[in-house]
Amino acid sequence: MAVPKRRTSKQRKRKRRTHYNVQDSARQACPNCGDPKRPHRVCPTCGHYADREVVQTDDF
């Protein structure tokens, strides 16, 4: 069974993990209101999806 001879240092471990970062989520403009929204989801501002109203938004 393979066993490491020396402990991996914090510096070596962190150098290896420099590319493990969070990606920005994709955004696109809503075709109805123009606000940014995530693709393939209902627009949180106007409630439209694929050029039709899915969720009714009421003004409070």
PDBQT receptor file of N, H, CA, C and O in Angstrom, charges set to zero:
ATOM      1  N   MET A   1       0.838  -1.170   0.000  1.00  0.00    +0.000 N 
ATOM      2  CA  MET A   1       0.000   0.000   0.000  1.00  0.00    +0.000 C 
ATOM      3  C   MET A   1       0.891   1.243   0.000  1.00  0.00    +0.000 C 
ATOM      4  O   MET A   1       1.845   1.333   0.772  1.00  0.00    +0.000 OA
ATOM      5  N   ALA A   2       0.567   2.201  -0.877  1.00  0.00    +0.000 N 
ATOM      6  H   ALA A   2      -0.209   2.127  -1.504  1.00  0.00    +0.000 HD
ATOM      7  CA  ALA A   2       1.381   3.401  -0.994  1.00  0.00    +0.000 C 
ATOM      8  C   ALA A   2       1.078   4.361   0.147  1.00  0.00    +0.000 C 
ATOM      9  O   ALA A   2      -0.077   4.683   0.423  1.00  0.00    +0.000 OA
ATOM     10  N   VAL A   3       2.138   4.807   0.801  1.00  0.00    +0.000 N 
ATOM     11  H   VAL A   3       3.077   4.545   0.577  1.00  0.00    +0.000 HD
ATOM     12  CA  VAL A   3       2.010   5.755   1.902  1.00  0.00    +0.000 C 
ATOM     13  C   VAL A   3       2.980   6.900   1.630  1.00  0.00    +0.000 C 
ATOM     14  O   VAL A   3       4.145   6.645   1.326  1.00  0.00    +0.000 OA
ATOM     15  N   PRO A   4       2.531   8.164   1.731  1.00  0.00    +0.000 N 
ATOM     16  CA  PRO A   4       3.455   9.272   1.482  1.00  0.00    +0.000 C 
ATOM     17  C   PRO A   4       4.564   9.299   2.535  1.00  0.00    +0.000 C 
ATOM     18  O   PRO A   4       4.334   9.080   3.724  1.00  0.00    +0.000 OA
ATOM     19  N   LYS A   5       5.777   9.577   2.046  1.00  0.00    +0.000 N 
ATOM     20  H   LYS A   5       5.964   9.755   1.080  1.00  0.00    +0.000 HD
ATOM     21  CA  LYS A   5       6.924   9.608   2.943  1.00  0.00    +0.000 C 
ATOM     22  C   LYS A   5       6.948  10.869   3.791  1.00  0.00    +0.000 C 
ATOM     23  O   LYS A   5       7.347  10.841   4.956  1.00  0.00    +0.000 OA
ATOM     24  N   ARG A   6       6.511  11.993   3.186  1.00  0.00    +0.000 N 
ATOM     25  H   ARG A   6       6.187  12.015   2.241  1.00  0.00    +0.000 HD
ATOM     26  CA  ARG A   6       6.495  13.259   3.896  1.00  0.00    +0.000 C 
ATOM     27  C   ARG A   6       5.105  13.875   3.822  1.00  0.00    +0.000 C 
ATOM     28  O   ARG A   6       4.346  13.628   2.885  1.00  0.00    +0.000 OA
ATOM     29  N   ARG A   7       4.793  14.669   4.814  1.00  0.00    +0.000 N 
ATOM     30  H   ARG A   7       5.410  14.870   5.575  1.00  0.00    +0.000 HD
ATOM     31  CA  ARG A   7       3.514  15.368   4.851  1.00  0.00    +0.000 C 
ATOM     32  C   ARG A   7       3.498  16.461   3.785  1.00  0.00    +0.000 C 
ATOM     33  O   ARG A   7       4.510  17.130   3.575  1.00  0.00    +0.000 OA
ATOM     34  N   THR A   8       2.365  16.651   3.111  1.00  0.00    +0.000 N 
ATOM     35  H   THR A   8       1.543  16.107   3.282  1.00  0.00    +0.000 HD
ATOM     36  CA  THR A   8       2.232  17.711   2.120  1.00  0.00    +0.000 C 
ATOM     37  C   THR A   8       2.109  19.039   2.859  1.00  0.00    +0.000 C 
ATOM     38  O   THR A   8       1.239  19.202   3.714  1.00  0.00    +0.000 OA
ATOM     39  N   SER A   9       2.982  19.984   2.527  1.00  0.00    +0.000 N 
ATOM     40  H   SER A   9       3.690  19.851   1.833  1.00  0.00    +0.000 HD
ATOM     41  CA  SER A   9       2.982  21.271   3.221  1.00  0.00    +0.000 C 
ATOM     42  C   SER A   9       1.776  22.111   2.796  1.00  0.00    +0.000 C 
ATOM     43  O   SER A   9       1.170  21.867   1.752  1.00  0.00    +0.000 OA
ATOM     44  N   LYS A  10       1.445  23.090   3.611  1.00  0.00    +0.000 N 
ATOM     45  H   LYS A  10       1.937  23.288   4.458  1.00  0.00    +0.000 HD
ATOM     46  CA  LYS A  10       0.329  23.989   3.301  1.00  0.00    +0.000 C 
ATOM     47  C   LYS A  10       0.587  24.738   2.003  1.00  0.00    +0.000 C 
ATOM     48  O   LYS A  10      -0.318  24.929   1.191  1.00  0.00    +0.000 OA
ATOM     49  N   GLN A  11       1.837  25.162   1.818  1.00  0.00    +0.000 N 
ATOM     50  H   GLN A  11       2.573  25.007   2.478  1.00  0.00    +0.000 HD
ATOM     51  CA  GLN A  11       2.185  25.925   0.622  1.00  0.00    +0.000 C 
ATOM     52  C   GLN A  11       2.005  25.075  -0.635  1.00  0.00    +0.000 C 
ATOM     53  O   GLN A  11       1.438  25.542  -1.622  1.00  0.00    +0.000 OA
ATOM     54  N   ARG A  12       2.480  23.841  -0.605  1.00  0.00    +0.000 N 
ATOM     55  H   ARG A  12       2.940  23.461   0.198  1.00  0.00    +0.000 HD
ATOM     56  CA  ARG A  12       2.357  22.956  -1.760  1.00  0.00    +0.000 C 
ATOM     57  C   ARG A  12       0.890  22.646  -2.060  1.00  0.00    +0.000 C 
ATOM     58  O   ARG A  12       0.470  22.612  -3.217  1.00  0.00    +0.000 OA
ATOM     59  N   LYS A  13       0.131  22.424  -1.005  1.00  0.00    +0.000 N 
ATOM     60  H   LYS A  13       0.472  22.452  -0.065  1.00  0.00    +0.000 HD
ATOM     61  CA  LYS A  13      -1.295  22.128  -1.157  1.00  0.00    +0.000 C 
ATOM     62  C   LYS A  13      -2.030  23.325  -1.755  1.00  0.00    +0.000 C 
ATOM     63  O   LYS A  13      -2.879  23.159  -2.631  1.00  0.00    +0.000 OA
ATOM     64  N   ARG A  14      -1.708  24.524  -1.288  1.00  0.00    +0.000 N 
ATOM     65  H   ARG A  14      -1.019  24.659  -0.576  1.00  0.00    +0.000 HD
ATOM     66  CA  ARG A  14      -2.374  25.733  -1.770  1.00  0.00    +0.000 C 
ATOM     67  C   ARG A  14      -1.964  26.070  -3.198  1.00  0.00    +0.000 C 
ATOM     68  O   ARG A  14      -2.771  26.588  -3.970  1.00  0.00    +0.000 OA
ATOM     69  N   LYS A  15      -0.715  25.781  -3.553  1.00  0.00    +0.000 N 
ATOM     70  H   LYS A  15      -0.060  25.361  -2.926  1.00  0.00    +0.000 HD
ATOM     71  CA  LYS A  15      -0.271  25.988  -4.938  1.00  0.00    +0.000 C 
ATOM     72  C   LYS A  15      -1.069  25.094  -5.893  1.00  0.00    +0.000 C 
ATOM     73  O   LYS A  15      -1.437  25.508  -6.992  1.00  0.00    +0.000 OA
ATOM     74  N   ARG A  16      -1.321  23.878  -5.453  1.00  0.00    +0.000 N 
ATOM     75  H   ARG A  16      -1.022  23.542  -4.560  1.00  0.00    +0.000 HD
ATOM     76  CA  ARG A  16      -2.065  22.925  -6.285  1.00  0.00    +0.000 C 
ATOM     77  C   ARG A  16      -3.520  23.371  -6.460  1.00  0.00    +0.000 C 
ATOM     78  O   ARG A  16      -4.138  23.119  -7.494  1.00  0.00    +0.000 OA
ATOM     79  N   ARG A  17      -4.048  24.027  -5.446  1.00  0.00    +0.000 N 
ATOM     80  H   ARG A  17      -3.546  24.231  -4.606  1.00  0.00    +0.000 HD
ATOM     81  CA  ARG A  17      -5.462  24.405  -5.465  1.00  0.00    +0.000 C 
ATOM     82  C   ARG A  17      -5.725  25.817  -5.982  1.00  0.00    +0.000 C 
ATOM     83  O   ARG A  17      -6.827  26.335  -5.804  1.00  0.00    +0.000 OA
ATOM     84  N   THR A  18      -4.745  26.445  -6.613  1.00  0.00    +0.000 N 
ATOM     85  H   THR A  18      -3.849  26.024  -6.757  1.00  0.00    +0.000 HD
ATOM     86  CA  THR A  18      -4.948  27.823  -7.082  1.00  0.00    +0.000 C 
ATOM     87  C   THR A  18      -6.015  27.913  -8.151  1.00  0.00    +0.000 C 
ATOM     88  O   THR A  18      -6.608  28.977  -8.325  1.00  0.00    +0.000 OA
ATOM     89  N   HIS A  19      -6.280  26.847  -8.866  1.00  0.00    +0.000 N 
ATOM     90  H   HIS A  19      -5.798  25.983  -8.724  1.00  0.00    +0.000 HD
ATOM     91  CA  HIS A  19      -7.259  26.875  -9.949  1.00  0.00    +0.000 C 
ATOM     92  C   HIS A  19      -8.647  26.440  -9.493  1.00  0.00    +0.000 C 
ATOM     93  O   HIS A  19      -9.579  26.419 -10.298  1.00  0.00    +0.000 OA
ATOM     94  N   TYR A  20      -8.801  26.093  -8.216  1.00  0.00    +0.000 N 
ATOM     95  H   TYR A  20      -8.045  26.110  -7.563  1.00  0.00    +0.000 HD
ATOM     96  CA  TYR A  20     -10.115  25.720  -7.689  1.00  0.00    +0.000 C 
ATOM     97  C   TYR A  20     -10.816  27.004  -7.268  1.00  0.00    +0.000 C 
ATOM     98  O   TYR A  20     -10.735  27.389  -6.101  1.00  0.00    +0.000 OA
ATOM     99  N   ASN A  21     -11.491  27.667  -8.177  1.00  0.00    +0.000 N 
ATOM    100  H   ASN A  21     -11.557  27.355  -9.125  1.00  0.00    +0.000 HD
ATOM    101  CA  ASN A  21     -12.173  28.907  -7.818  1.00  0.00    +0.000 C 
ATOM    102  C   ASN A  21     -13.618  28.870  -8.317  1.00  0.00    +0.000 C 
ATOM    103  O   ASN A  21     -13.968  28.055  -9.170  1.00  0.00    +0.000 OA
ATOM    104  N   VAL A  22     -14.423  29.733  -7.793  1.00  0.00    +0.000 N 
ATOM    105  H   VAL A  22     -14.138  30.395  -7.100  1.00  0.00    +0.000 HD
ATOM    106  CA  VAL A  22     -15.830  29.783  -8.121  1.00  0.00    +0.000 C 
ATOM    107  C   VAL A  22     -16.001  30.510  -9.451  1.00  0.00    +0.000 C 
ATOM    108  O   VAL A  22     -15.441  31.588  -9.651  1.00  0.00    +0.000 OA
ATOM    109  N   GLN A  23     -16.766  29.926 -10.346  1.00  0.00    +0.000 N 
ATOM    110  H   GLN A  23     -17.221  29.051 -10.183  1.00  0.00    +0.000 HD
ATOM    111  CA  GLN A  23     -17.035  30.544 -11.637  1.00  0.00    +0.000 C 
ATOM    112  C   GLN A  23     -18.212  31.511 -11.503  1.00  0.00    +0.000 C 
ATOM    113  O   GLN A  23     -19.135  31.273 -10.724  1.00  0.00    +0.000 OA
ATOM    114  N   ASP A  24     -18.170  32.595 -12.263  1.00  0.00    +0.000 N 
ATOM    115  H   ASP A  24     -17.420  32.788 -12.895  1.00  0.00    +0.000 HD
ATOM    116  CA  ASP A  24     -19.302  33.512 -12.289  1.00  0.00    +0.000 C 
ATOM    117  C   ASP A  24     -20.478  32.832 -12.970  1.00  0.00    +0.000 C 
ATOM    118  O   ASP A  24     -20.311  32.150 -13.982  1.00  0.00    +0.000 OA
ATOM    119  N   SER A  25     -21.667  33.020 -12.414  1.00  0.00    +0.000 N 
ATOM    120  H   SER A  25     -21.803  33.574 -11.592  1.00  0.00    +0.000 HD
ATOM    121  CA  SER A  25     -22.830  32.406 -13.023  1.00  0.00    +0.000 C 
ATOM    122  C   SER A  25     -23.184  33.147 -14.306  1.00  0.00    +0.000 C 
ATOM    123  O   SER A  25     -23.016  34.362 -14.401  1.00  0.00    +0.000 OA
ATOM    124  N   ALA A  26     -23.671  32.408 -15.280  1.00  0.00    +0.000 N 
ATOM    125  H   ALA A  26     -23.807  31.421 -15.203  1.00  0.00    +0.000 HD
ATOM    126  CA  ALA A  26     -24.005  32.988 -16.578  1.00  0.00    +0.000 C 
ATOM    127  C   ALA A  26     -25.226  33.890 -16.444  1.00  0.00    +0.000 C 
ATOM    128  O   ALA A  26     -26.172  33.558 -15.729  1.00  0.00    +0.000 OA
ATOM    129  N   ARG A  27     -25.206  34.995 -17.110  1.00  0.00    +0.000 N 
ATOM    130  H   ARG A  27     -24.437  35.264 -17.690  1.00  0.00    +0.000 HD
ATOM    131  CA  ARG A  27     -26.321  35.945 -17.102  1.00  0.00    +0.000 C 
ATOM    132  C   ARG A  27     -26.641  36.339 -18.531  1.00  0.00    +0.000 C 
ATOM    133  O   ARG A  27     -25.747  36.409 -19.374  1.00  0.00    +0.000 OA
ATOM    134  N   GLN A  28     -27.900  36.594 -18.804  1.00  0.00    +0.000 N 
ATOM    135  H   GLN A  28     -28.626  36.538 -18.119  1.00  0.00    +0.000 HD
ATOM    136  CA  GLN A  28     -28.314  37.119 -20.092  1.00  0.00    +0.000 C 
ATOM    137  C   GLN A  28     -29.488  38.060 -19.876  1.00  0.00    +0.000 C 
ATOM    138  O   GLN A  28     -30.167  37.998 -18.851  1.00  0.00    +0.000 OA
ATOM    139  N   ALA A  29     -29.720  38.928 -20.846  1.00  0.00    +0.000 N 
ATOM    140  H   ALA A  29     -29.169  38.978 -21.679  1.00  0.00    +0.000 HD
ATOM    141  CA  ALA A  29     -30.782  39.915 -20.710  1.00  0.00    +0.000 C 
ATOM    142  C   ALA A  29     -32.137  39.259 -20.945  1.00  0.00    +0.000 C 
ATOM    143  O   ALA A  29     -32.290  38.434 -21.845  1.00  0.00    +0.000 OA
ATOM    144  N   CYS A  30     -33.108  39.629 -20.138  1.00  0.00    +0.000 N 
ATOM    145  H   CYS A  30     -32.983  40.300 -19.407  1.00  0.00    +0.000 HD
ATOM    146  CA  CYS A  30     -34.485  39.146 -20.306  1.00  0.00    +0.000 C 
ATOM    147  C   CYS A  30     -35.049  39.759 -21.584  1.00  0.00    +0.000 C 
ATOM    148  O   CYS A  30     -34.927  40.969 -21.775  1.00  0.00    +0.000 OA
ATOM    149  N   PRO A  31     -35.659  38.971 -22.463  1.00  0.00    +0.000 N 
ATOM    150  CA  PRO A  31     -36.198  39.542 -23.698  1.00  0.00    +0.000 C 
ATOM    151  C   PRO A  31     -37.379  40.481 -23.470  1.00  0.00    +0.000 C 
ATOM    152  O   PRO A  31     -37.705  41.283 -24.345  1.00  0.00    +0.000 OA
ATOM    153  N   ASN A  32     -38.022  40.392 -22.308  1.00  0.00    +0.000 N 
ATOM    154  H   ASN A  32     -37.757  39.740 -21.597  1.00  0.00    +0.000 HD
ATOM    155  CA  ASN A  32     -39.180  41.233 -22.034  1.00  0.00    +0.000 C 
ATOM    156  C   ASN A  32     -38.784  42.561 -21.386  1.00  0.00    +0.000 C 
ATOM    157  O   ASN A  32     -39.146  43.627 -21.884  1.00  0.00    +0.000 OA
ATOM    158  N   CYS A  33     -38.038  42.498 -20.270  1.00  0.00    +0.000 N 
ATOM    159  H   CYS A  33     -37.744  41.632 -19.865  1.00  0.00    +0.000 HD
ATOM    160  CA  CYS A  33     -37.723  43.723 -19.524  1.00  0.00    +0.000 C 
ATOM    161  C   CYS A  33     -36.268  44.165 -19.670  1.00  0.00    +0.000 C 
ATOM    162  O   CYS A  33     -35.952  45.320 -19.384  1.00  0.00    +0.000 OA
ATOM    163  N   GLY A  34     -35.378  43.278 -20.107  1.00  0.00    +0.000 N 
ATOM    164  H   GLY A  34     -35.635  42.340 -20.340  1.00  0.00    +0.000 HD
ATOM    165  CA  GLY A  34     -33.984  43.646 -20.302  1.00  0.00    +0.000 C 
ATOM    166  C   GLY A  34     -33.107  43.489 -19.077  1.00  0.00    +0.000 C 
ATOM    167  O   GLY A  34     -31.899  43.711 -19.163  1.00  0.00    +0.000 OA
ATOM    168  N   ASP A  35     -33.669  43.116 -17.942  1.00  0.00    +0.000 N 
ATOM    169  H   ASP A  35     -34.650  42.936 -17.872  1.00  0.00    +0.000 HD
ATOM    170  CA  ASP A  35     -32.871  42.909 -16.736  1.00  0.00    +0.000 C 
ATOM    171  C   ASP A  35     -32.072  41.609 -16.860  1.00  0.00    +0.000 C 
ATOM    172  O   ASP A  35     -32.513  40.683 -17.540  1.00  0.00    +0.000 OA
ATOM    173  N   PRO A  36     -30.907  41.524 -16.215  1.00  0.00    +0.000 N 
ATOM    174  CA  PRO A  36     -30.135  40.279 -16.295  1.00  0.00    +0.000 C 
ATOM    175  C   PRO A  36     -30.817  39.155 -15.532  1.00  0.00    +0.000 C 
ATOM    176  O   PRO A  36     -31.346  39.361 -14.439  1.00  0.00    +0.000 OA
ATOM    177  N   LYS A  37     -30.798  37.964 -16.120  1.00  0.00    +0.000 N 
ATOM    178  H   LYS A  37     -30.369  37.797 -17.008  1.00  0.00    +0.000 HD
ATOM    179  CA  LYS A  37     -31.376  36.779 -15.493  1.00  0.00    +0.000 C 
ATOM    180  C   LYS A  37     -30.545  35.572 -15.874  1.00  0.00    +0.000 C 
ATOM    181  O   LYS A  37     -29.793  35.616 -16.848  1.00  0.00    +0.000 OA
ATOM    182  N   ARG A  38     -30.673  34.499 -15.119  1.00  0.00    +0.000 N 
ATOM    183  H   ARG A  38     -31.283  34.463 -14.328  1.00  0.00    +0.000 HD
ATOM    184  CA  ARG A  38     -29.960  33.265 -15.441  1.00  0.00    +0.000 C 
ATOM    185  C   ARG A  38     -30.682  32.562 -16.576  1.00  0.00    +0.000 C 
ATOM    186  O   ARG A  38     -31.911  32.601 -16.632  1.00  0.00    +0.000 OA
ATOM    187  N   PRO A  39     -29.949  31.915 -17.489  1.00  0.00    +0.000 N 
ATOM    188  CA  PRO A  39     -30.590  31.262 -18.628  1.00  0.00    +0.000 C 
ATOM    189  C   PRO A  39     -31.477  30.096 -18.199  1.00  0.00    +0.000 C 
ATOM    190  O   PRO A  39     -31.187  29.411 -17.218  1.00  0.00    +0.000 OA
ATOM    191  N   HIS A  40     -32.552  29.882 -18.940  1.00  0.00    +0.000 N 
ATOM    192  H   HIS A  40     -32.787  30.439 -19.736  1.00  0.00    +0.000 HD
ATOM    193  CA  HIS A  40     -33.509  28.790 -18.728  1.00  0.00    +0.000 C 
ATOM    194  C   HIS A  40     -34.237  28.901 -17.398  1.00  0.00    +0.000 C 
ATOM    195  O   HIS A  40     -34.601  27.891 -16.796  1.00  0.00    +0.000 OA
ATOM    196  N   ARG A  41     -34.450  30.146 -16.933  1.00  0.00    +0.000 N 
ATOM    197  H   ARG A  41     -34.154  30.967 -17.422  1.00  0.00    +0.000 HD
ATOM    198  CA  ARG A  41     -35.186  30.371 -15.689  1.00  0.00    +0.000 C 
ATOM    199  C   ARG A  41     -36.140  31.544 -15.861  1.00  0.00    +0.000 C 
ATOM    200  O   ARG A  41     -35.947  32.395 -16.730  1.00  0.00    +0.000 OA
ATOM    201  N   VAL A  42     -37.158  31.578 -15.036  1.00  0.00    +0.000 N 
ATOM    202  H   VAL A  42     -37.315  30.887 -14.331  1.00  0.00    +0.000 HD
ATOM    203  CA  VAL A  42     -38.123  32.670 -15.072  1.00  0.00    +0.000 C 
ATOM    204  C   VAL A  42     -37.433  33.945 -14.599  1.00  0.00    +0.000 C 
ATOM    205  O   VAL A  42     -36.648  33.920 -13.651  1.00  0.00    +0.000 OA
ATOM    206  N   CYS A  43     -37.730  35.052 -15.262  1.00  0.00    +0.000 N 
ATOM    207  H   CYS A  43     -38.367  35.073 -16.032  1.00  0.00    +0.000 HD
ATOM    208  CA  CYS A  43     -37.145  36.338 -14.876  1.00  0.00    +0.000 C 
ATOM    209  C   CYS A  43     -37.706  36.740 -13.514  1.00  0.00    +0.000 C 
ATOM    210  O   CYS A  43     -38.925  36.794 -13.352  1.00  0.00    +0.000 OA
ATOM    211  N   PRO A  44     -36.846  37.023 -12.529  1.00  0.00    +0.000 N 
ATOM    212  CA  PRO A  44     -37.358  37.388 -11.206  1.00  0.00    +0.000 C 
ATOM    213  C   PRO A  44     -38.011  38.767 -11.174  1.00  0.00    +0.000 C 
ATOM    214  O   PRO A  44     -38.773  39.063 -10.253  1.00  0.00    +0.000 OA
ATOM    215  N   THR A  45     -37.727  39.612 -12.161  1.00  0.00    +0.000 N 
ATOM    216  H   THR A  45     -37.109  39.371 -12.909  1.00  0.00    +0.000 HD
ATOM    217  CA  THR A  45     -38.266  40.967 -12.172  1.00  0.00    +0.000 C 
ATOM    218  C   THR A  45     -39.674  41.009 -12.750  1.00  0.00    +0.000 C 
ATOM    219  O   THR A  45     -40.588  41.561 -12.138  1.00  0.00    +0.000 OA
ATOM    220  N   CYS A  46     -39.844  40.419 -13.942  1.00  0.00    +0.000 N 
ATOM    221  H   CYS A  46     -39.102  39.971 -14.439  1.00  0.00    +0.000 HD
ATOM    222  CA  CYS A  46     -41.136  40.550 -14.626  1.00  0.00    +0.000 C 
ATOM    223  C   CYS A  46     -41.942  39.249 -14.660  1.00  0.00    +0.000 C 
ATOM    224  O   CYS A  46     -43.133  39.283 -14.972  1.00  0.00    +0.000 OA
ATOM    225  N   GLY A  47     -41.327  38.103 -14.348  1.00  0.00    +0.000 N 
ATOM    226  H   GLY A  47     -40.360  38.075 -14.095  1.00  0.00    +0.000 HD
ATOM    227  CA  GLY A  47     -42.058  36.838 -14.309  1.00  0.00    +0.000 C 
ATOM    228  C   GLY A  47     -42.280  36.207 -15.665  1.00  0.00    +0.000 C 
ATOM    229  O   GLY A  47     -43.150  35.347 -15.799  1.00  0.00    +0.000 OA
ATOM    230  N   HIS A  48     -41.519  36.607 -16.681  1.00  0.00    +0.000 N 
ATOM    231  H   HIS A  48     -40.812  37.306 -16.572  1.00  0.00    +0.000 HD
ATOM    232  CA  HIS A  48     -41.672  36.044 -18.017  1.00  0.00    +0.000 C 
ATOM    233  C   HIS A  48     -40.656  34.940 -18.266  1.00  0.00    +0.000 C 
ATOM    234  O   HIS A  48     -39.548  34.960 -17.730  1.00  0.00    +0.000 OA
ATOM    235  N   TYR A  49     -41.059  33.965 -19.098  1.00  0.00    +0.000 N 
ATOM    236  H   TYR A  49     -41.959  33.948 -19.533  1.00  0.00    +0.000 HD
ATOM    237  CA  TYR A  49     -40.167  32.908 -19.547  1.00  0.00    +0.000 C 
ATOM    238  C   TYR A  49     -40.577  32.525 -20.955  1.00  0.00    +0.000 C 
ATOM    239  O   TYR A  49     -41.739  32.199 -21.196  1.00  0.00    +0.000 OA
ATOM    240  N   ALA A  50     -39.643  32.561 -21.881  1.00  0.00    +0.000 N 
ATOM    241  H   ALA A  50     -38.699  32.826 -21.685  1.00  0.00    +0.000 HD
ATOM    242  CA  ALA A  50     -39.888  32.203 -23.288  1.00  0.00    +0.000 C 
ATOM    243  C   ALA A  50     -41.045  33.028 -23.863  1.00  0.00    +0.000 C 
ATOM    244  O   ALA A  50     -41.975  32.475 -24.449  1.00  0.00    +0.000 OA
ATOM    245  N   ASP A  51     -40.981  34.339 -23.694  1.00  0.00    +0.000 N 
ATOM    246  H   ASP A  51     -40.225  34.788 -23.218  1.00  0.00    +0.000 HD
ATOM    247  CA  ASP A  51     -41.946  35.297 -24.261  1.00  0.00    +0.000 C 
ATOM    248  C   ASP A  51     -43.375  35.102 -23.779  1.00  0.00    +0.000 C 
ATOM    249  O   ASP A  51     -44.313  35.442 -24.500  1.00  0.00    +0.000 OA
ATOM    250  N   ARG A  52     -43.561  34.571 -22.595  1.00  0.00    +0.000 N 
ATOM    251  H   ARG A  52     -42.799  34.294 -22.010  1.00  0.00    +0.000 HD
ATOM    252  CA  ARG A  52     -44.912  34.493 -22.019  1.00  0.00    +0.000 C 
ATOM    253  C   ARG A  52     -44.813  34.694 -20.519  1.00  0.00    +0.000 C 
ATOM    254  O   ARG A  52     -43.784  34.400 -19.910  1.00  0.00    +0.000 OA
ATOM    255  N   GLU A  53     -45.893  35.199 -19.921  1.00  0.00    +0.000 N 
ATOM    256  H   GLU A  53     -46.729  35.438 -20.415  1.00  0.00    +0.000 HD
ATOM    257  CA  GLU A  53     -45.891  35.453 -18.478  1.00  0.00    +0.000 C 
ATOM    258  C   GLU A  53     -46.213  34.159 -17.744  1.00  0.00    +0.000 C 
ATOM    259  O   GLU A  53     -47.268  33.560 -17.955  1.00  0.00    +0.000 OA
ATOM    260  N   VAL A  54     -45.316  33.742 -16.898  1.00  0.00    +0.000 N 
ATOM    261  H   VAL A  54     -44.459  34.228 -16.727  1.00  0.00    +0.000 HD
ATOM    262  CA  VAL A  54     -45.479  32.507 -16.144  1.00  0.00    +0.000 C 
ATOM    263  C   VAL A  54     -45.910  32.807 -14.714  1.00  0.00    +0.000 C 
ATOM    264  O   VAL A  54     -46.785  32.137 -14.163  1.00  0.00    +0.000 OA
ATOM    265  N   VAL A  55     -45.287  33.819 -14.121  1.00  0.00    +0.000 N 
ATOM    266  H   VAL A  55     -44.577  34.363 -14.568  1.00  0.00    +0.000 HD
ATOM    267  CA  VAL A  55     -45.576  34.209 -12.742  1.00  0.00    +0.000 C 
ATOM    268  C   VAL A  55     -46.106  35.631 -12.772  1.00  0.00    +0.000 C 
ATOM    269  O   VAL A  55     -45.490  36.526 -13.349  1.00  0.00    +0.000 OA
ATOM    270  N   GLN A  56     -47.262  35.826 -12.141  1.00  0.00    +0.000 N 
ATOM    271  H   GLN A  56     -47.762  35.098 -11.673  1.00  0.00    +0.000 HD
ATOM    272  CA  GLN A  56     -47.813  37.182 -12.082  1.00  0.00    +0.000 C 
ATOM    273  C   GLN A  56     -47.085  37.965 -11.006  1.00  0.00    +0.000 C 
ATOM    274  O   GLN A  56     -46.907  37.488  -9.885  1.00  0.00    +0.000 OA
ATOM    275  N   THR A  57     -46.666  39.176 -11.359  1.00  0.00    +0.000 N 
ATOM    276  H   THR A  57     -46.810  39.563 -12.270  1.00  0.00    +0.000 HD
ATOM    277  CA  THR A  57     -45.998  40.035 -10.401  1.00  0.00    +0.000 C 
ATOM    278  C   THR A  57     -46.960  41.156 -10.037  1.00  0.00    +0.000 C 
ATOM    279  O   THR A  57     -47.485  41.844 -10.912  1.00  0.00    +0.000 OA
ATOM    280  N   ASP A  58     -47.185  41.332  -8.753  1.00  0.00    +0.000 N 
ATOM    281  H   ASP A  58     -46.759  40.772  -8.042  1.00  0.00    +0.000 HD
ATOM    282  CA  ASP A  58     -48.072  42.388  -8.269  1.00  0.00    +0.000 C 
ATOM    283  C   ASP A  58     -47.235  43.491  -7.656  1.00  0.00    +0.000 C 
ATOM    284  O   ASP A  58     -46.249  43.222  -6.970  1.00  0.00    +0.000 OA
ATOM    285  N   ASP A  59     -47.624  44.722  -7.899  1.00  0.00    +0.000 N 
ATOM    286  H   ASP A  59     -48.426  44.940  -8.456  1.00  0.00    +0.000 HD
ATOM    287  CA  ASP A  59     -46.945  45.857  -7.275  1.00  0.00    +0.000 C 
ATOM    288  C   ASP A  59     -47.453  46.011  -5.860  1.00  0.00    +0.000 C 
ATOM    289  O   ASP A  59     -48.662  46.088  -5.639  1.00  0.00    +0.000 OA
ATOM    290  N   PHE A  60     -46.555  46.057  -4.907  1.00  0.00    +0.000 N 
ATOM    291  H   PHE A  60     -45.573  45.995  -5.087  1.00  0.00    +0.000 HD
ATOM    292  CA  PHE A  60     -46.948  46.176  -3.502  1.00  0.00    +0.000 C 
ATOM    293  C   PHE A  60     -47.086  47.603  -3.106  1.00  0.00    +0.000 C 
ATOM    294  O   PHE A  60     -47.412  47.896  -1.956  1.00  0.00    +0.000 OA
TER     295      PHE A  60
